[in-house]
Amino acid sequence: MTATIEKALLIAGIGMVGIFVFMALFYLLILALDRFLPYKEEEVTDALSEDSITNEEA
């Protein structure tokens, strides 16, 4: 192989490793954010629930 092809393969290999390292760090960041800031479902308060309608009629 020529020196140019070897250099191109080296640069491509470094780029591929860099992408995988970035993706791994990004995944770990997502896991950390999910652990420290968990999703909390909000309770829906219905303005016209059955209890309020029956209380008003009585």
Secondary structure, DSSP 8 states (H G I E B T S, - for coil): --HHHHHHHHHHHHHHHHHHHHHHHHHHHHHHHHHHS---------TT-HHHHHHHH-
